[in-house]
């Protein structure tokens, strides 16, 4: 029996980026995938053949024991007892995540690739590289554009601390011309002590910010 499976998380992804549908065939318990099963993905727009992405055992809706596939029926990873190093691919066979997997979730170091072309910077992919906790960015990490033309060239956008999937704590924000902010952030907004620079590297503000608004100005340059 084939069950079209879309829980709350998948519905959010579907609404945000109408790309694909997850199909699950296997055993359920208490409304979650538990036991043996297979997961497939297919395009939301086209009635294409579903691509196998995982085959094995699930525990409380999470991959637990089994093999993952790259969209072309090639084995890309194996996990045991909810642990391993996984590689996830999109429907075109393009790598979208690689990293450590513990307790059935992204935990540890990993890289998340977002297919996004930036014409100004001639880049190909937006990348997060850093630490995860319970499936979310957490700890130290950085975000950057990966250039298509030069394999070793990147354009750094942010580096610093994350909490619960957001930039939180101490960090640095960059533009293509260089560092523009260094200091504290709260839910991806400048908040707390920090310094702001202009595009020539000159200091334009140093002091306290409250949700990106200057509070106590220490220095200002034209």
Steps between C-alpha positions, in 0.01 A plus 500: 500500500639840404430789733549863401671635808513874571534602864514860621867544413450377142196723448706800602773406250242440230342841546835675516663330203254304289745239384428142594276257683614237747348155459533233766431129470528297818407456863338756729452511876330779696475714189874487426727296278613209718649181365596407145427731211609689190494873429473650155487851361347624179443839340195695612451633146569194287357151520850360496620169638573530875867483601594269787676701775501260798438132566513337842366540851343807657461592865247767598505640148880514473745304286654240731650202317540487125635651180458837336500563123612789282196520269664279236462176699860518620562440870627824656514405869423235760388554858477272801313572825421851378867583446726558199627749245222582257472662159164632378423590138224683316297353213771599250766307689662820637647477847303708752638379836792300631593451860477313827177329600434394860175393671320512167575869436769736380734523798862608479680656205331539164462694175169615352500604134229735370462527124505875455668700225618848592566704189685777682755259640494242218444222752330167469400381847426648839660282766470458876795323655507433871343326796152352542298400803175303469470583131561875532800729460645529847849594617770648278459532125525715190298580190646584162446502126687232309614628163429298187808618309764431765474187714703648787351851502224600741329821610450494876163633624501413872712318754434458867259340743158343436218395727184311406558549126571876515807722526518570873789614716828643374551520126630683194296611198664551161417663168691431175738787585578380854401501866205730580404392853668329792321447829196346663185375326159389615289291258705623202471869595779719633434525873742587778857625470636534149697687235385600151732577211449671165602340169851645528554335838458821699325490837162677488348383828606331821272442795169344599232399253145397574349287221723675244438853634788707638471553874823654631716652228875501560643604162371616163693570182381636165 
